[in-house]
Amino acid sequence: MLNTANILTLSRIAAIPLVVACFWLDRGWSQWLSMGLFVAAGITDYFDGYFARRYHQISRLGRFLDPIADKLLVAAALLMLVERGPLTGLHVLAALIILAREILVSGLREFLAELRVGLPVSRLAKWKTAIQMTAIGFLIVGEAGPAIIPVKQIGGVLLWAAALLTLVTGYDYLRSGLSHMSQAQTIRTPAPPHGKPQHLA
């Protein structure tokens, strides 16, 4: 079970306390180091999937841990940014939208798994993830970035772009999930005898 793909996934989880610890040092170089660790952890999300498919390392542990690792990394980074100040005011709302969507999709996947229905990741959702990770990277650097580049402002704009894509992809996933739920309910509900309508008490 500890193949290359799963080790990369576990490394993404292990990187979370390091990202937070470096950011908490609150020195210019430490914020860059925190961002570097965050980006490296995000890149493992691509490579664990690549190794799993390329070398047939797909496992139940990997399918269980991969989405959890992604959500833990993003949630920890967003909460850290809110607590330390880079994310304030309306930007907090963007973070809440992203976190709420992650919880919604996780719940849908868990429910649909009972129906033996998968919820594949859409291309738009992949773009959302890429923009979201880039936004968080910019926000982690924040004021430690070059004076001539509004790093914090760029991060805020990108985070809102990710939040808007989050709403779109979240709606798509919810619509697909409700469709599967409706089909499952139709199959499980027996037809009333002799064509008579059923009356619910």
N, C-alpha and C positions, 0 to 999 in steps of 0.2 A: 504493500500500500504506500510505502514511502518511495515512490518513484520521483522522477525529475519534476513532473507537473505538480504533484502534491507538495513537494519541497518548496517550489516557487510560491505556491499558494500560502503555505505556512509562513514563509519568509515575509509575505505581505502583512500578515497579522503581527508577526514579531517586530516589524518596522514601526508599528503604530506608537509604542511608548518612546521610541527613539526620536520620531518626528516631533512628538509633543515635548520631550525633554529638551531638545535643541532649541525649539521655539521659545521655551520658557527662560532660557538663558538671557534672552533679550539683548544680545549683542549683534552688531551688524553681520559678522561672519556666521554666527549661529543660525540666523534666519535663512541665510543662503544654504547652510548645511541642512537645515530642516526641510527646505524646499527640495534640495537634491535627493534626500532620502524619500520624500513624498513622491517625487517623479519616478525614482527607481522602483518604488513599491507599485506605482501605477503601471509601469511598463511590464512588470511581472504578470499583470492580468492578461496581456497579449501572449506572452511566451508560455504561460502554463497551458493555455488553450491550444497553442501551436504544438507543443510537445505531446499533449494528450491525444491530439488528432494524428499527428505525424508518426508517432511511435506507438500508437494504440495503447496509451496509458490512461484511458478513460476509466474511472473507478467511481464507486458510490461515495467514497470519502471525498474525492475531488468535486463531484457534483454537489455534495453537501457544503463543502467548505468554500468553494469559489465565490458564490454570491454573498456569503456571509462576510468573507474577507473584504470584498469591495465595499459593502455597506458599512462595516466597522471603520475602515480607513476614511471614507468620506464623512461619516458622522463624527468621528473623533476630530478630524480637521476642522469641520464647520463649528463644532462646539468650542474648540480651542480658539478659533478666530473671533467668535462672538464674545467669549470671556475676556480676551486680551485686547479687544477694541477695534481691530481692522474692520470687523463687520458690525455696524451700528445702524440705527434708524431703520429705514425701509429695506436696507440690505438684509436685515435679519429675516424679513418676510420671505425673501428669495431663498434663504437657507431653510426656512420652515417648509416651503413648497417642495423643495428637493427631498427633505427628510420624510415628509408625509407621503410623497409618491413612492419612495423606497419601501415604506411600511406597507402601503397599499399593494404594490406589486408582489411583495413577499407573501402577503396573505393570499393573494390570488393564486400564486404558484403552488402554495401549500394545499389550498382547497382543490385546485384542478388536478393535483397529483393523485388525490384520492379517486378522481374520475379517470385516471390514466390518460390525462390530456396534458400535453406540453404547451408552454407559452414561449415560443422562440423570440430571441432578441431581434428587433427590427433594425434596419440600417439607420433610421432616424435616431433610435435610442443609442446607437453606437456613436453618432455624432454628438448627441447630448452628453454622453460620458466624456468624450474627448474635450469638449468645450468646458465642461464642469471641472475636470482635472486641471486644465490650463488656468482657469479662473482661480482655483484654490492655490495653485502654485504662485501666481502673481500676488495674491493676497498674503501668503505666508511671507514673501519677501518684503512687501509693504514699503515702509519708510527706509528700509535698508537698501532699496534699489537706487539706481542712478538718479541724480537730482533733475536731470533734463527729461526724464521719462516718467510720466504719471502712473507708476506701477499700480498703486492702490486703486486709482480711478479705472484703469483698464481692467483690473480684476473684478471690480464691481459691475462694470458693463457686461463682461463675459459671464459673470454669475447670473445676472438677470436673463441673459440670452439662454443660458442653460435652464433656468427656471421656467421660461416660456416653453422651451422644447420639452421640459418635464411635464408640463400640463398637457401638451399635445400627445406625447407618447403614453402618459398615464391614462388619458381618455381612451386611446386606441386599445391599450391592454384591458381596461375595464370593460369596454364594449365587447371585445373578444371573449373575455371571461364570462360576462353575463350571457352571451350567446351560447356558450358551452353549458352553462348552468341550466339555461332554459331547455336545451335539447335533452340534457340528462333527466330533467324533471318530467318532460313529456314521455320519455321512454319508460320511466319508473311508474308513472301514474296510469293505472289500468283504465280502460274504457268502461263507461257505465253500462250495465246490462240492458239489452233491448233498446239501445239508443236513447235511454232516458237520461236527462241531465242530472248530474250529481249536485246535491244541496249540501253545503257546508254548514255545520252547526255553529 
